[in-house]
Amino acid sequence: MIGAGIIGLSIAYHLASLGTGRIVVLERESIASGTTAKATGGLRHQFSQRIHVQLSKRSIDFYSTIEDRLGYPVPFNRVGYVFLVDDEAVMESLQQSVAMQNSLGVPTELVTPTHLHSRYPTINVEGLVAATYCPLDGVGSPVDAAMAFANAARRLGVDIREGCAVTDVHVENSRISGVSTPMGRIDCNQLVVATGAWTSRFNQALAWEFPIEPHPRQVFVLTPVDGTRDLPFLVDVRSGTYVHAEANDVLLGGGDRDRGASYDAVVEWDRLATIAEAMTHRIPALKQARAVNAWCGLREMTPDDMPLLGPVPSVDGVWCAAGFSGHGFMHAPAAGEVVAGLITGSATVDFDVSGLRLDRFSSAHGSVGTETTVF
Ligand SMILES: Cc1cc2nc3c(=O)[nH]c(=O)nc-3n(C[C@H](O)[C@H](O)[C@H](O)COP(=O)(O)OP(=O)(O)OC[C@H]3O[C@@H](n4cnc5c(N)ncnc54)[C@H](O)[C@@H]3O)c2cc1C
């Protein structure tokens, strides 16, 4: 396994629980030091693509009992997600998504502005057409979840090596034979690439173009003000901004999908005014908040905002689990089960993941579609 982010660790844990052979996870820095450390912890079922809802359902079920399963406490605050919509056409498309989510047993509902305001008086509902709300959504802790997977995997015998970068990949007769690290070569007959935003660095070595781009995303930490502690995870669909309470703070982000691809994960304070303007329109009380901190992380975006999950067609024995396009924390448990199942040939999940195969951008089957509920 290359990469000890939430995805690599979940796969390692699930593989080990199936009782497979020796598993070594190689991480160039430390556990959860990549994008996983920058995630804001959102867990939601509200997507436009069926497969995303299925991954969320399975994963959020897992997170709701993670301490019993892995013996490590991971906070999960089911505050619900609310998407605020002020456009009829957008509402129509969200309505279709809600119907699809309901058909999968997810209790997302359409909420009128009046009802929303009575439940959350802090929200300015002026000009809203409606909102969608799912009470099973919420906020968790990505780093705690990664530690939970790492500890459980180690207990099952997984060897996690930090400070150990994979510098080369060895292929013999179109089959994986090993990897190089500064500490020497490690032979293997299966390799999982779980390197998130850095996956395209293996394009040449694996003779496959991984269409994953790193997109810097800003998060601003605000002081809490009246009513913000009781907020759900709130998304303003028009601006793509979001806000939610986090321990003693309020996190504000989104609204920066226009930012081009780059590995420069630097805080851009000049974006705060625009993002804050969009969200203070909906939560006027936030005008009293002060920004006290900020961070920037790299989202690992694919052309259809869906992950690359499955065998790498160019080299036998290589698997890819990357490009979760900003949903990797919420989809990690199911992704781990899926990849463990694919590698061992066992049925671990009851839904079809072939739509996430790596050749979907060029193959005759094409892609299953683009995820549109992304911000
Ligand atoms: C601001 C922000 C907010 C987000 N909010 C959410 C959210 O609310 N909910 C959600 O589900 N997701 C969210 N995400 C997305 C989520 O963080 C990612 O989808 C997820 O962390 C991806 O996990 P990963 O394991 O694929 O990648 P990573 O965590 O990046 O792990 C990949 C690992 O591979 C290692 N690596 C790379 N190259 C090598 C090499 N050559 N050798 C060895 N190791 C290597 C890296 O060091 C890294 O640790 C957010 C992301 C950002 C930036």
The ligand as an SDF file (V2000), in Angstrom:
LIG
                    3D

 53 58  0  0  0  0  0  0  0  0999 V2000
  -10.3370   21.8230    2.9520 C   0  0  0  0  0  0  0  0  0  0  0  0
  -10.8110   20.4070    2.7570 C   0  0  0  0  0  0  0  0  0  0  0  0
  -12.0170   20.0130    3.3310 C   0  0  0  0  0  0  0  0  0  0  0  0
  -12.4670   18.6970    3.1580 C   0  0  0  0  0  0  0  0  0  0  0  0
  -13.6240   18.3280    3.7630 N   0  0  0  0  0  0  0  0  0  0  0  0
  -14.0640   17.0500    3.6290 C   0  0  0  0  0  0  0  0  0  0  0  0
  -15.2630   16.6550    4.2640 C   0  0  0  0  0  0  0  0  0  0  0  0
  -15.9340   17.4470    4.9080 O   0  0  0  0  0  0  0  0  0  0  0  0
  -15.6440   15.3470    4.1340 N   0  0  0  0  0  0  0  0  0  0  0  0
  -14.9270   14.4480    3.3850 C   0  0  0  0  0  0  0  0  0  0  0  0
  -15.3280   13.2900    3.2680 O   0  0  0  0  0  0  0  0  0  0  0  0
  -13.7880   14.8190    2.7760 N   0  0  0  0  0  0  0  0  0  0  0  0
  -13.3460   16.0940    2.8700 C   0  0  0  0  0  0  0  0  0  0  0  0
  -12.2070   16.4760    2.2440 N   0  0  0  0  0  0  0  0  0  0  0  0
  -11.5380   15.5110    1.3660 C   0  0  0  0  0  0  0  0  0  0  0  0
  -10.7750   14.4850    2.1550 C   0  0  0  0  0  0  0  0  0  0  0  0
   -9.8790   15.1280    3.0140 O   0  0  0  0  0  0  0  0  0  0  0  0
  -10.0250   13.5880    1.1580 C   0  0  0  0  0  0  0  0  0  0  0  0
  -10.9270   13.1040    0.1700 O   0  0  0  0  0  0  0  0  0  0  0  0
   -9.3720   12.4130    1.8570 C   0  0  0  0  0  0  0  0  0  0  0  0
   -8.6140   12.8460    2.9470 O   0  0  0  0  0  0  0  0  0  0  0  0
   -8.5110   11.6510    0.8760 C   0  0  0  0  0  0  0  0  0  0  0  0
   -7.8200   10.6650    1.5790 O   0  0  0  0  0  0  0  0  0  0  0  0
   -6.6290    9.9090    0.8910 P   0  0  0  0  0  0  0  0  0  0  0  0
   -6.1900    8.8670    1.8360 O   0  0  0  0  0  0  0  0  0  0  0  0
   -7.0430    9.5120   -0.4910 O   0  0  0  0  0  0  0  0  0  0  0  0
   -5.5100   11.0290    0.6720 O   0  0  0  0  0  0  0  0  0  0  0  0
   -4.4360   11.6180    1.6890 P   0  0  0  0  0  0  0  0  0  0  0  0
   -4.9800   11.8460    3.0210 O   0  0  0  0  0  0  0  0  0  0  0  0
   -3.8140   12.7860    1.0000 O   0  0  0  0  0  0  0  0  0  0  0  0
   -3.4020   10.4390    1.8090 O   0  0  0  0  0  0  0  0  0  0  0  0
   -2.4870   10.1410    0.7790 C   0  0  0  0  0  0  0  0  0  0  0  0
   -1.1660    9.8630    1.4560 C   0  0  0  0  0  0  0  0  0  0  0  0
   -0.2440    9.3990    0.4770 O   0  0  0  0  0  0  0  0  0  0  0  0
    1.0400    9.8380    0.8840 C   0  0  0  0  0  0  0  0  0  0  0  0
    1.9310    9.7400   -0.2660 N   0  0  0  0  0  0  0  0  0  0  0  0
    1.8890   10.4460   -1.4220 C   0  0  0  0  0  0  0  0  0  0  0  0
    2.8930   10.0620   -2.2360 N   0  0  0  0  0  0  0  0  0  0  0  0
    3.5840    9.1110   -1.5860 C   0  0  0  0  0  0  0  0  0  0  0  0
    4.7360    8.3250   -1.9110 C   0  0  0  0  0  0  0  0  0  0  0  0
    5.3670    8.4720   -3.0790 N   0  0  0  0  0  0  0  0  0  0  0  0
    5.1800    7.4310   -1.0070 N   0  0  0  0  0  0  0  0  0  0  0  0
    4.5540    7.2570    0.1880 C   0  0  0  0  0  0  0  0  0  0  0  0
    3.4660    7.9870    0.5490 N   0  0  0  0  0  0  0  0  0  0  0  0
    2.9900    8.8870   -0.3310 C   0  0  0  0  0  0  0  0  0  0  0  0
    0.7810   11.2550    1.3530 C   0  0  0  0  0  0  0  0  0  0  0  0
    1.8170   11.7230    2.1910 O   0  0  0  0  0  0  0  0  0  0  0  0
   -0.5430   11.1190    2.0670 C   0  0  0  0  0  0  0  0  0  0  0  0
   -0.3920   10.9020    3.4530 O   0  0  0  0  0  0  0  0  0  0  0  0
  -11.7190   17.7840    2.3880 C   0  0  0  0  0  0  0  0  0  0  0  0
  -10.5070   18.1780    1.8280 C   0  0  0  0  0  0  0  0  0  0  0  0
  -10.0550   19.4740    2.0070 C   0  0  0  0  0  0  0  0  0  0  0  0
   -8.7510   19.8890    1.4020 C   0  0  0  0  0  0  0  0  0  0  0  0
  1  2  1  0
  2  3  1  0
  2 52  2  0
  3  4  2  0
  4  5  1  0
  4 50  1  0
  5  6  2  0
  6  7  1  0
  6 13  1  0
  7  8  2  0
  7  9  1  0
  9 10  1  0
 10 11  2  0
 10 12  1  0
 12 13  2  0
 13 14  1  0
 14 15  1  0
 14 50  1  0
 15 16  1  0
 16 17  1  0
 16 18  1  0
 18 19  1  0
 18 20  1  0
 20 21  1  0
 20 22  1  0
 22 23  1  0
 23 24  1  0
 24 25  2  0
 24 26  1  0
 24 27  1  0
 27 28  1  0
 28 29  2  0
 28 30  1  0
 28 31  1  0
 31 32  1  0
 32 33  1  0
 33 34  1  0
 33 48  1  0
 34 35  1  0
 35 36  1  0
 35 46  1  0
 36 37  1  0
 36 45  1  0
 37 38  2  0
 38 39  1  0
 39 40  1  0
 39 45  2  0
 40 41  1  0
 40 42  2  0
 42 43  1  0
 43 44  2  0
 44 45  1  0
 46 47  1  0
 46 48  1  0
 48 49  1  0
 50 51  2  0
 51 52  1  0
 52 53  1  0
M  END
$$$$
